[in-house]
Amino acid sequence: MSIAGNTTANSTGAAMRGPTMGTALLTAGLLLVAVAAPFVLYPVFLMKVLCFALFACAFNLLIGFAGLLSFGHAAFFGGAAYIAAHTVKEWGWAPEAGLLAATAVAGLMGLVFGMIAIRRQGIYFAMITLALSQMIFFLALQLPFTHGEDGIQGVPRGTLFGLFDLTQPLTMYYVVLAIFLGGFALVWRTVHSPFGQVLKAIRENEPRAVSLGYRTDRYKLVAFVLSASLAGLAGGTKALVFQLASLTDVTWQMSGEVVLMTLLGGMGTLLGPVVGAALVVTLESYLAATSLPVPVVIGCIFVVCVLLFRRGIVGELLARLPKREH
């Protein structure tokens, strides 16, 4: 009896350690690739990928795990870019202070947007977020501090914490990488927390979650604010990387682009938005040097991926992996 019990316990422990070890090795490998990447590829290109990957992860937290489709996330991404650019350039704030201000403003906007939109569901929720986003676009076009169609140009990168010179491409890259990893870790922890499990329950069957006593509107509002804050952090970081905040980041097309990234990579997966963002940014960068119409090519690729990979690229790969029995 005791020998059988020990054997069962050992096999169970080995089965539990297996995925953990595999995940650790995969994480370590990806980190090594990320650290070595700027020595192989153009650092600015990699920083753009990381900024949009964080933006897509923030959006995926809302649609993939809470089941809320927002067409207004460009308001947080682009609005935060303006805040970061203005505070750093005009007010002379340090880059870390500008990023904190951008994230805080995006979170506040998310709170206001969420309180208005969260009472509706489905297409009505999506249309309300789109309408609110268009209001932010109008403000960005008209307010004096945004400089209209010219945007805020020549934003100084400055020195992070008075120690790291962000004018150096490698230093800036590793700072952006650290910001992305911090945001990704926050999303991972949120998804694997009791709060994240409630979000999944709301996504699957909200009436049942209500019947269990959960105040679903509060959970959805918190998820909306968290998603908006991370999107703002991505937008503020992008403004420092490119030293520019423009209307492009706050248009409704940007909201559509992050939806495309998330669906291509795999909605409801953690790595899916990262893969989708890398794919879209890579296509845009390389096709821009050709005579091909970039939106048409990306649209065709999206249609093919939807037909062949209905769960997204990462979603399909995960679905085809053999299930481990415990």
PLY file of the C-alpha trace (Angstrom):
ply
format ascii 1.0
element vertex 326
property float x
property float y
property float z
element edge 325
property int vertex1
property int vertex2
end_header
0.00 0.00 0.00
2.70 2.46 0.98
4.85 1.54 -2.04
1.91 2.04 -4.38
1.07 5.30 -2.67
4.62 6.55 -3.01
4.71 5.53 -6.67
1.49 7.40 -7.37
2.72 10.47 -5.54
6.02 10.42 -7.41
4.33 10.07 -10.79
1.93 12.89 -9.95
4.78 15.10 -8.83
6.71 14.33 -12.01
3.66 15.14 -14.11
3.29 18.45 -12.31
6.97 19.28 -12.63
7.03 18.46 -16.33
4.95 21.41 -17.61
6.64 23.70 -15.09
10.10 22.76 -16.32
9.01 23.04 -19.95
7.51 26.46 -19.34
10.65 27.63 -17.54
12.88 26.46 -20.40
10.64 28.11 -22.99
10.61 31.37 -21.01
14.39 31.31 -20.63
14.83 30.66 -24.35
12.53 33.52 -25.32
14.34 35.88 -22.95
17.69 34.95 -24.47
16.32 35.59 -27.96
14.92 38.97 -26.85
18.21 40.00 -25.25
20.25 39.04 -28.34
17.76 40.34 -30.92
19.05 43.96 -31.21
22.45 42.63 -32.29
20.80 40.94 -35.27
17.81 43.13 -36.15
17.21 46.87 -36.22
16.54 48.00 -32.60
13.87 50.57 -33.56
11.93 47.92 -35.44
12.12 45.60 -32.42
10.95 48.39 -30.11
7.96 49.01 -32.35
7.09 45.32 -32.19
7.33 45.35 -28.38
5.13 48.46 -28.07
2.41 46.99 -30.26
2.77 43.59 -28.58
2.04 45.22 -25.21
-0.89 47.09 -26.78
-2.28 43.83 -28.17
-1.80 42.03 -24.84
-3.73 44.82 -23.11
-6.56 44.53 -25.63
-6.55 40.73 -25.38
-7.04 40.96 -21.62
-10.37 42.60 -22.34
-11.66 40.64 -25.33
-9.91 37.30 -24.80
-10.57 36.85 -21.09
-13.53 39.13 -20.31
-15.34 38.78 -23.63
-15.62 42.55 -24.22
-14.94 43.81 -27.74
-13.73 47.41 -27.67
-13.38 49.47 -30.85
-12.00 52.42 -28.90
-8.64 51.29 -27.54
-6.81 53.72 -29.81
-8.07 56.47 -27.49
-5.95 55.10 -24.66
-2.96 54.25 -26.85
-2.85 57.56 -28.72
-4.10 59.72 -25.86
-1.35 58.46 -23.59
1.20 59.09 -26.34
0.18 62.77 -26.37
0.39 62.99 -22.58
3.85 61.41 -22.46
5.13 63.57 -25.32
3.74 66.81 -23.89
4.93 66.28 -20.31
8.43 65.28 -21.39
8.91 67.93 -24.08
6.96 70.94 -22.83
7.10 70.47 -19.07
10.56 68.94 -18.96
9.53 65.86 -17.01
11.78 62.83 -16.77
10.79 59.94 -19.08
9.67 57.75 -16.19
7.39 60.53 -14.91
5.97 61.05 -18.40
5.20 57.34 -18.74
3.54 57.26 -15.32
1.42 60.28 -16.24
0.45 58.70 -19.55
-0.53 55.43 -17.85
-2.52 57.23 -15.16
-4.42 59.36 -17.68
-5.19 56.31 -19.79
-6.47 54.51 -16.70
-8.66 57.48 -15.81
-10.02 57.56 -19.35
-10.67 53.84 -19.09
-12.62 54.40 -15.88
-14.82 57.04 -17.52
-15.29 55.03 -20.72
-16.01 51.87 -18.75
-18.60 53.46 -16.50
-20.45 54.62 -19.60
-20.08 51.52 -21.79
-20.00 48.63 -19.34
-23.79 48.57 -18.91
-24.19 47.44 -22.51
-23.10 44.23 -24.17
-22.10 42.95 -27.58
-22.26 45.31 -30.52
-23.74 48.09 -28.38
-20.69 48.03 -26.10
-18.38 48.09 -29.12
-20.20 51.02 -30.74
-20.17 53.08 -27.53
-16.40 52.60 -27.17
-15.95 53.59 -30.82
-18.03 56.76 -30.35
-16.07 57.74 -27.24
-12.81 57.09 -29.07
-13.89 59.38 -31.90
-14.46 62.11 -29.32
-10.85 61.74 -28.19
-9.74 61.91 -31.82
-11.64 65.17 -32.25
-10.02 66.60 -29.11
-6.58 65.53 -30.34
-7.28 67.32 -33.60
-8.52 70.55 -32.00
-6.68 71.06 -28.71
-3.71 73.45 -28.98
-1.20 71.31 -27.07
-1.50 68.43 -29.57
-0.51 70.67 -32.53
-3.26 69.22 -34.71
-2.16 67.28 -37.76
1.53 68.04 -37.08
1.49 66.21 -33.76
4.12 66.64 -31.07
7.49 66.18 -32.72
11.05 66.07 -31.43
10.19 64.52 -28.07
13.41 64.11 -26.07
14.03 60.63 -24.70
16.00 61.97 -21.76
17.66 59.92 -19.04
15.76 57.24 -17.16
16.08 57.63 -13.36
19.04 59.89 -14.06
21.15 56.82 -14.89
20.24 55.36 -18.29
20.76 57.47 -21.40
17.79 56.67 -23.62
19.36 58.37 -26.64
21.45 55.21 -27.01
19.46 52.70 -29.13
20.53 49.63 -27.17
19.72 51.25 -23.83
16.33 52.35 -25.11
15.65 48.86 -26.44
16.34 47.15 -23.14
14.17 49.68 -21.31
11.31 49.00 -23.72
11.90 45.26 -23.29
11.70 45.64 -19.51
8.45 47.63 -19.84
6.96 44.96 -22.09
8.00 42.13 -19.78
6.52 43.97 -16.80
3.23 44.52 -18.62
3.15 40.93 -19.88
3.85 39.61 -16.38
0.96 41.71 -15.03
-1.38 40.27 -17.66
-0.18 36.73 -16.89
-0.68 37.21 -13.16
-4.12 38.72 -13.69
-5.26 35.85 -15.91
-4.03 33.22 -13.44
-5.50 34.92 -10.37
-8.97 34.34 -8.85
-9.96 37.63 -10.47
-8.96 36.24 -13.86
-10.99 33.09 -13.27
-14.06 35.19 -12.58
-13.43 37.11 -15.82
-13.38 33.81 -17.71
-16.62 32.79 -16.03
-18.21 36.09 -17.10
-16.98 35.54 -20.64
-18.43 32.03 -20.79
-21.74 32.62 -19.03
-22.39 35.97 -17.36
-25.91 35.11 -16.03
-24.45 32.10 -14.22
-21.70 34.27 -12.73
-24.37 36.69 -11.52
-26.34 33.81 -10.00
-23.21 32.80 -8.04
-23.18 36.22 -6.42
-20.48 38.00 -8.44
-21.04 41.67 -9.26
-20.01 41.27 -12.85
-20.13 44.96 -13.76
-17.41 45.70 -11.22
-15.18 42.92 -12.52
-15.62 44.10 -16.09
-14.91 47.70 -15.10
-11.69 46.75 -13.33
-10.62 44.71 -16.38
-11.44 47.66 -18.64
-9.37 50.09 -16.54
-6.43 47.68 -16.35
-6.55 47.10 -20.11
-6.73 50.85 -20.78
-3.78 51.53 -18.45
-1.56 48.97 -20.16
-2.58 50.30 -23.57
-1.63 53.77 -22.35
1.74 52.51 -21.16
2.34 51.05 -24.62
1.34 54.33 -26.30
3.52 56.45 -24.02
6.49 54.15 -24.64
5.97 54.36 -28.39
5.96 58.17 -28.20
9.38 58.09 -26.53
10.77 55.51 -28.96
9.78 57.46 -32.08
9.95 60.87 -30.38
6.54 61.62 -31.84
2.86 61.65 -30.91
0.51 61.98 -33.87
-3.10 61.54 -34.93
-2.24 58.15 -36.43
-2.14 56.61 -32.96
-5.62 57.82 -32.01
-7.57 57.03 -35.18
-10.22 54.31 -35.37
-7.94 52.43 -37.78
-5.51 51.89 -34.90
-8.32 50.28 -32.90
-8.99 48.00 -35.85
-5.31 47.16 -36.17
-5.04 45.91 -32.60
-8.14 43.77 -33.16
-6.41 42.31 -36.23
-3.22 41.57 -34.27
-5.11 39.81 -31.51
-7.26 37.69 -33.82
-4.30 36.70 -36.00
-2.19 35.58 -33.07
-4.96 33.93 -31.08
-7.59 35.56 -28.92
-7.61 34.27 -25.35
-3.99 33.09 -25.44
-1.13 34.85 -23.73
1.44 34.65 -26.53
-1.06 35.05 -29.38
-1.19 38.87 -29.33
2.62 39.01 -29.28
2.84 36.79 -32.36
0.07 38.74 -34.10
1.71 42.09 -33.37
5.10 40.86 -34.61
3.50 39.53 -37.81
1.56 42.70 -38.61
4.43 45.09 -37.80
6.85 42.98 -39.85
4.52 42.94 -42.85
3.94 46.69 -42.63
7.66 47.40 -42.39
8.77 45.17 -45.25
5.84 45.82 -47.57
6.24 49.58 -47.19
9.39 49.37 -49.32
7.47 47.70 -52.15
4.79 48.86 -54.55
2.24 46.44 -53.08
-0.80 47.92 -51.27
-0.06 47.13 -47.63
-3.68 47.07 -46.32
-4.79 44.78 -49.16
-1.96 42.29 -48.56
-2.50 42.26 -44.79
-6.25 41.89 -45.36
-5.71 38.88 -47.62
-3.39 37.28 -45.07
-5.98 37.90 -42.38
-8.69 36.19 -44.45
-6.45 33.19 -45.08
-5.54 32.91 -41.41
-9.19 33.14 -40.37
-10.10 30.35 -42.80
-7.18 28.10 -41.88
-6.57 29.06 -38.24
-9.93 29.86 -36.71
-8.40 30.06 -33.22
-5.50 32.18 -34.41
-1.94 31.00 -35.03
-1.03 30.30 -31.40
-4.52 29.06 -30.61
-4.34 26.43 -33.33
-0.87 25.32 -32.27
-2.03 24.89 -28.68
-5.14 23.02 -29.78
-3.05 20.53 -31.79
-0.56 19.79 -29.04
-1.12 16.44 -27.32
-2.98 16.82 -24.05
-0.96 15.80 -21.02
-2.80 13.40 -18.75
-2.43 13.87 -15.00
0 1
1 2
2 3
3 4
4 5
5 6
6 7
7 8
8 9
9 10
10 11
11 12
12 13
13 14
14 15
15 16
16 17
17 18
18 19
19 20
20 21
21 22
22 23
23 24
24 25
25 26
26 27
27 28
28 29
29 30
30 31
31 32
32 33
33 34
34 35
35 36
36 37
37 38
38 39
39 40
40 41
41 42
42 43
43 44
44 45
45 46
46 47
47 48
48 49
49 50
50 51
51 52
52 53
53 54
54 55
55 56
56 57
57 58
58 59
59 60
60 61
61 62
62 63
63 64
64 65
65 66
66 67
67 68
68 69
69 70
70 71
71 72
72 73
73 74
74 75
75 76
76 77
77 78
78 79
79 80
80 81
81 82
82 83
83 84
84 85
85 86
86 87
87 88
88 89
89 90
90 91
91 92
92 93
93 94
94 95
95 96
96 97
97 98
98 99
99 100
100 101
101 102
102 103
103 104
104 105
105 106
106 107
107 108
108 109
109 110
110 111
111 112
112 113
113 114
114 115
115 116
116 117
117 118
118 119
119 120
120 121
121 122
122 123
123 124
124 125
125 126
126 127
127 128
128 129
129 130
130 131
131 132
132 133
133 134
134 135
135 136
136 137
137 138
138 139
139 140
140 141
141 142
142 143
143 144
144 145
145 146
146 147
147 148
148 149
149 150
150 151
151 152
152 153
153 154
154 155
155 156
156 157
157 158
158 159
159 160
160 161
161 162
162 163
163 164
164 165
165 166
166 167
167 168
168 169
169 170
170 171
171 172
172 173
173 174
174 175
175 176
176 177
177 178
178 179
179 180
180 181
181 182
182 183
183 184
184 185
185 186
186 187
187 188
188 189
189 190
190 191
191 192
192 193
193 194
194 195
195 196
196 197
197 198
198 199
199 200
200 201
201 202
202 203
203 204
204 205
205 206
206 207
207 208
208 209
209 210
210 211
211 212
212 213
213 214
214 215
215 216
216 217
217 218
218 219
219 220
220 221
221 222
222 223
223 224
224 225
225 226
226 227
227 228
228 229
229 230
230 231
231 232
232 233
233 234
234 235
235 236
236 237
237 238
238 239
239 240
240 241
241 242
242 243
243 244
244 245
245 246
246 247
247 248
248 249
249 250
250 251
251 252
252 253
253 254
254 255
255 256
256 257
257 258
258 259
259 260
260 261
261 262
262 263
263 264
264 265
265 266
266 267
267 268
268 269
269 270
270 271
271 272
272 273
273 274
274 275
275 276
276 277
277 278
278 279
279 280
280 281
281 282
282 283
283 284
284 285
285 286
286 287
287 288
288 289
289 290
290 291
291 292
292 293
293 294
294 295
295 296
296 297
297 298
298 299
299 300
300 301
301 302
302 303
303 304
304 305
305 306
306 307
307 308
308 309
309 310
310 311
311 312
312 313
313 314
314 315
315 316
316 317
317 318
318 319
319 320
320 321
321 322
322 323
323 324
324 325
